[in-house]
Amino acid sequence: MTFTRKDYMSGGCTHEEYYGQLVTPEIRAGVWGALYGRIVASKDPSFNDIALSQWDHLGMFLVPREPFKNFGDFYTKAGAVCVLKEAARQIREAQTCQ
């Protein structure tokens, strides 16, 4: 199921569901390669102990703008960071399930 920005803003889906649909294998691999050690060491559920400047920098290279339009949204640095942090959550979750 896909969720639009309107669904997200009206409570029709969670933050994880909305931004999770924008995470691709390429984004997950890029986050893994750039931040894996920091993701594993992070004590913050939102990864706020990893500098925002690092998330912003990665977003410029890893998060494409076009998919946001498909969900009635538009690209912002904040949106890109949400996608990257969701990828990081997925990575951490996969590691704890092993």
ZIZI-V813469 format. One record per residue. PSI is psi in whole degrees, 0 to 359 (999 if undefined). D_CENTER is the distance of its C-alpha to the mean C-alpha in whole Angstrom. Layout:
BEGIN
PSI | D_CENTER
PSI | D_CENTER
END
This chain:
BEGIN
140 | 18
152 | 16
138 | 15
169 | 16
322 | 15
318 | 18
314 | 18
312 | 15
334 | 17
3 | 20
13 | 19
351 | 19
164 | 15
168 | 13
313 | 10
320 | 8
315 | 10
304 | 10
333 | 6
329 | 7
347 | 9
350 | 7
127 | 6
166 | 10
326 | 12
319 | 12
314 | 8
317 | 9
321 | 12
319 | 11
317 | 9
309 | 12
324 | 15
328 | 14
11 | 13
310 | 14
320 | 17
326 | 15
313 | 13
322 | 16
346 | 18
136 | 15
354 | 17
128 | 15
338 | 13
11 | 10
30 | 11
356 | 13
6 | 15
128 | 14
134 | 15
326 | 13
328 | 15
318 | 13
315 | 10
316 | 11
313 | 13
322 | 11
324 | 9
330 | 13
332 | 13
332 | 10
112 | 9
154 | 12
323 | 13
315 | 15
330 | 13
320 | 12
326 | 16
342 | 16
17 | 15
29 | 17
182 | 15
157 | 15
132 | 13
161 | 12
321 | 11
318 | 10
319 | 8
319 | 7
321 | 6
318 | 4
315 | 2
319 | 3
327 | 4
320 | 3
319 | 5
320 | 7
318 | 8
319 | 9
312 | 11
319 | 12
318 | 13
325 | 15
325 | 17
343 | 18
353 | 19
999 | 21
END
